[in-house]
Amino acid sequence: MIVMAVMVVLFFVLGLLLRSGRGSFLIAGYNTASQKEKDKIDEKKLCRYTGNLMFILAGCQMFFVFSILLENKMLMWIGVAAFLISVVGGVVFLNTGDRLKK
């Protein structure tokens, strides 16, 4: 349970860092892009969106903590489903359309 609680706090702190716009170096695809590709992307929007996604994922992980505390496996499965849906939905949403173009 302690490990899961630490993960929730870590995701929340990373969300704060990204949401503030100073954590773009943590985003793997953006970090490894060439300068020409980086110039096409609005860095503030990318950081804000990724930070929001980290907050959502921290919330999903809270289900894991509550599952352990309440000894309820259903909460764990709800957390797993919410986590997977959030990750897949977030990545698809981010990569479709021109949401991050300058």
N, C-alpha and C positions, 0 to 999 in steps of 0.2 A: 504494500500500500504506500509506503514511503517513496518508493521509486516512481510510482504513478503520480503522486502528489508533486514530486520534484519536476516531473515532465510537464504537468499542467502549469506550474510556475514558470518553467523554462519557455514554454510556448507563449505564455502571456508576456513575458519580458521581451522575447523576440518580436512579438506582435507590436509592443510599444516602440521598440527600436525601429522596426520597419515603418510603422505608421507615422513616425516623426520624419521620415524621409532620409534618414542617415544610414540605413542598412542595406543599400543596394548591393554592396559587395558580398552580401550573404545569399543573394539570389543567383543560383548556379548558371542558368541560361544567360542571364544578363551579364554576369561577371565574366563569362568566357567569350562573349560576343566581341566582334571587332569594333573599333571606334566608329566606323562608318555605320554599322548596324545600331550601335548605341545612340547615335545622333538622330535616328528615326523614331526612337521610343521616348515617350514622356516619362522620365524617371520618377517624378513625384507620384503620378498616377499608379505606376507599377508598384512602388513601395506602399502606397496607401492600400491598394487592393490586396497585396500579399500580406500586409499587416492585419487587415480584416480577416483574411482567410486563417491566419494563425490564431486569432481570437476565437473563431468558430471551432477550430480544431482543439483548442484548449477546453472549450465547452464540451465538446464530444468526449474528451478524455476524462472530464469530471464524472461522466457516467461510469467509467471504470473504477474510479475511487469510491463512488457511492455503491457500486456493485460489491466491492470488497467489504465496505463498512456494514452494509445491510445484508450481506450474504445472499444476494439475489442475482442469479445468473442471467435473468431476463434483462436487467439493466446493462450488463456487459454486452449482450448481443445488440441491444439498442444502440449502445455507444459505438460498437464495431460498424454497424450499418450506417449510422450517421457519419462516422469518420470517413468511410469509403465513399459514400455519396457526396460528401463535402469535397473531398480531394478530387474525385473524378469530375464532378460538376464544376468545381472551381477552375480546374485546368482547362476543361472544354470551353467554359465561358471566357476565360482569359485569352485563349488562342483562336477564338472565332471572331470575325469582324475586325474592325480597326479601332478597338477601344483604347489602345495605348499609343496610337500614332500622334505625332506632334501636329 
